[in-house]
Amino acid sequence: MVMAIAAGLSFGYVHSSLVIPTDAEVTVNNLKESKALFRIEVFGWILILVCDIAVALALYFFFKNENRELSFFTAAARLVYSAILGFAIFFLVQILNLLGGTADITGAVMSKLNAFKTAWSYGLIIFGIHLVLLGLLVLQSKLIHNFWGILLIFAGISYSFIHVSNFLFLDFETQIKAIEAILSLPMAVAEIGFAFWLIIRGGKPRTLFQKTI
């Protein structure tokens, strides 16, 4: 839940407000004039990274008695995604350092913004694989309703499909964005909905809630 809020603030609000991909000069001016806001974005990404690592470990311990091997690979996939996200965040930190200088930094800033976007997009392919594995764990569980497993698998396939398409079909950017807009709702429901399930039912005895929700 913390990650959802932080992502909404860092990417949904700050990044989308400051970064104009088609106008480098406006983007750099926005970043220079709103350095404090950009620092908040970077802090939000770091918070997301820490939470991702915590969630990877927590899910492993939650599911290890169901299938230890699959739980391990599910957690490992999320940790790989976290490592890639950390690498992507490093480009944003470098931009913060550039903003303190007086030289023309337009080209360097846009290059690092593109590097951040590319690295994160690669990471989200791995994140999609993580969700598919998590969905398989849920389907094997005697505690959780199959609905969540199917929805997580669908969300994982959607993530991976969208971000693989971003690299393979460069001429269809508009169409891919349209597909992403359609799929964003079930993807969000899968992640946030399952997070609520874990909060409300995750720690309860199996005998009370076997396959009930």
C-alpha distance (Angstrom), angle and dihedral (degrees) to the residues before:
residue distance angle dihedral
M1 . . .
V2 3.82 . .
M3 3.80 89.2 .
A4 3.81 92.0 52.2
I5 3.81 91.6 52.6
A6 3.82 93.4 43.7
A7 3.83 92.1 48.0
G8 3.79 91.0 49.1
L9 3.80 90.1 52.7
S10 3.83 99.6 38.5
F11 3.78 101.1 40.2
G12 3.79 105.5 12.3
Y13 3.80 95.5 49.5
V14 3.83 115.4 11.6
H15 3.81 101.3 34.2
S16 3.79 94.2 40.9
S17 3.81 90.8 48.3
L18 3.80 97.9 47.3
V19 3.80 103.3 34.1
I20 3.81 117.6 70.9
P21 3.83 104.7 178.8
T22 3.81 93.0 -162.2
D23 3.82 95.4 50.1
A24 3.79 116.2 51.8
E25 3.80 96.4 178.2
V26 3.79 94.2 51.9
T27 3.82 90.2 46.7
V28 3.81 93.3 52.7
N29 3.80 91.9 45.4
N30 3.80 90.1 50.0
L31 3.80 91.1 51.4
K32 3.81 92.9 47.4
E33 3.80 93.2 48.2
S34 3.81 93.8 43.8
K35 3.80 103.2 38.7
A36 3.80 91.8 138.8
L37 3.80 90.7 54.0
F38 3.80 90.8 47.4
R39 3.83 89.5 51.5
I40 3.80 87.5 55.0
E41 3.81 88.7 53.8
V42 3.80 91.8 51.4
F43 3.81 91.1 47.4
G44 3.81 88.8 50.4
W45 3.81 91.2 53.9
I46 3.80 91.1 49.2
L47 3.81 89.6 50.5
I48 3.82 89.4 50.8
L49 3.80 90.0 50.6
V50 3.81 92.7 52.2
C51 3.81 91.3 47.4
D52 3.81 91.6 48.4
I53 3.79 90.7 56.2
A54 3.81 91.0 47.4
V55 3.82 91.9 48.8
A56 3.81 92.0 48.9
L57 3.81 90.7 55.4
A58 3.80 94.2 40.9
L59 3.80 93.0 52.1
Y60 3.78 90.6 49.3
F61 3.81 92.4 55.1
F62 3.82 91.7 42.4
F63 3.83 94.1 53.8
K64 3.81 103.2 28.0
N65 3.80 92.9 99.5
E66 3.82 89.8 53.8
N67 3.80 95.9 52.1
R68 3.78 117.3 -17.6
E69 3.81 95.7 -168.8
L70 3.80 95.6 48.7
S71 3.81 90.0 43.3
F72 3.79 89.2 54.6
F73 3.81 93.9 51.0
T74 3.81 90.9 45.1
A75 3.81 91.1 53.6
A76 3.81 91.6 42.3
A77 3.81 91.4 54.1
R78 3.79 90.6 52.7
L79 3.79 91.7 47.5
V80 3.81 89.9 51.4
Y81 3.81 88.2 51.2
S82 3.82 88.9 48.9
A83 3.80 91.0 52.4
I84 3.81 90.7 51.9
L85 3.81 90.4 46.9
G86 3.80 89.5 51.5
F87 3.80 89.1 51.9
A88 3.82 89.6 50.4
I89 3.81 92.6 49.5
F90 3.81 89.0 54.9
F91 3.83 88.6 68.8
L92 3.81 90.0 56.3
V93 3.80 90.6 50.3
Q94 3.81 88.6 52.4
I95 3.80 89.4 53.4
L96 3.80 89.6 54.5
N97 3.80 88.6 55.8
L98 3.81 91.7 48.8
L99 3.80 92.7 52.4
G100 3.79 90.4 66.0
G101 3.83 93.2 62.8
T102 3.80 131.8 84.2
A103 3.82 100.9 -139.1
D104 3.80 124.5 98.2
I105 3.80 103.1 -80.2
T106 3.80 100.3 167.6
G107 3.80 96.5 109.7
A108 3.78 94.4 42.4
V109 3.82 93.5 48.4
M110 3.80 94.2 49.3
S111 3.81 90.6 46.2
K112 3.79 91.2 54.0
L113 3.80 92.7 44.8
N114 3.81 89.0 53.6
A115 3.80 90.0 46.6
F116 3.81 89.7 52.1
K117 3.80 91.6 50.2
T118 3.80 93.2 46.8
A119 3.80 95.1 47.2
W120 3.80 92.5 46.5
S121 3.79 90.9 48.5
Y122 3.81 90.5 53.7
G123 3.79 87.9 49.2
L124 3.78 92.3 52.8
I125 3.82 89.7 57.7
I126 3.81 86.9 60.3
F127 3.80 90.2 43.2
G128 3.79 88.6 56.5
I129 3.81 89.7 53.6
H130 3.81 88.2 50.5
L131 3.82 90.8 54.4
V132 3.81 91.6 49.5
L133 3.81 90.4 52.4
L134 3.80 90.3 45.9
G135 3.79 89.6 51.3
L136 3.81 90.1 52.8
L137 3.80 89.2 51.6
V138 3.79 90.1 51.8
L139 3.81 91.7 50.1
Q140 3.81 88.9 53.9
S141 3.79 93.3 48.1
K142 3.79 120.8 102.1
L143 3.78 89.2 -155.3
I144 3.81 104.5 55.4
H145 3.78 129.1 62.7
N146 3.80 115.5 -111.0
F147 3.82 89.6 -122.2
W148 3.80 90.7 77.5
G149 3.79 92.8 48.5
I150 3.81 92.8 51.5
L151 3.81 91.7 46.0
L152 3.82 92.8 49.0
I153 3.80 91.7 49.7
F154 3.80 90.2 49.4
A155 3.80 90.7 49.4
G156 3.80 91.7 48.2
I157 3.79 93.2 50.5
S158 3.81 89.0 47.7
Y159 3.80 93.1 52.2
S160 3.78 93.6 48.9
F161 3.81 94.0 42.6
I162 3.81 93.7 50.9
H163 3.78 95.8 47.8
V164 3.80 95.9 41.5
S165 3.80 86.7 51.2
N166 3.81 90.2 52.9
F167 3.81 88.4 63.3
L168 3.80 100.1 36.6
F169 3.80 102.1 39.9
L170 3.80 105.5 41.6
D171 3.80 92.5 158.4
F172 3.80 92.8 58.9
E173 3.81 99.6 58.2
T174 3.81 93.6 129.4
Q175 3.80 93.0 50.6
I176 3.80 92.3 46.7
K177 3.81 91.0 51.6
A178 3.80 89.4 50.8
I179 3.81 91.0 51.8
E180 3.80 90.3 47.0
A181 3.81 90.7 52.4
I182 3.81 90.1 53.4
L183 3.80 94.0 46.5
S184 3.80 96.0 42.6
L185 3.81 93.5 84.2
P186 3.83 98.3 55.8
M187 3.82 89.0 40.0
A188 3.81 90.8 54.6
V189 3.81 92.7 43.9
A190 3.81 90.1 52.7
E191 3.80 95.0 52.1
I192 3.80 101.0 36.1
G193 3.80 94.8 35.3
F194 3.79 92.8 52.3
A195 3.81 89.7 46.2
F196 3.82 88.6 56.6
W197 3.80 89.8 47.9
L198 3.80 90.6 53.7
I199 3.81 91.2 49.2
I200 3.81 95.2 46.9
R201 3.81 103.4 33.3
G202 3.79 107.7 8.0
G203 3.78 97.5 94.9
K204 3.79 98.3 39.6
P205 3.83 122.9 109.9
R206 3.79 114.4 -88.9
T207 3.76 93.9 -126.2
L208 3.79 91.3 64.5
F209 3.77 100.9 47.8
Q210 3.79 109.8 22.8
K211 3.79 107.7 158.6
T212 3.79 91.6 -26.9
I213 3.80 101.0 122.7
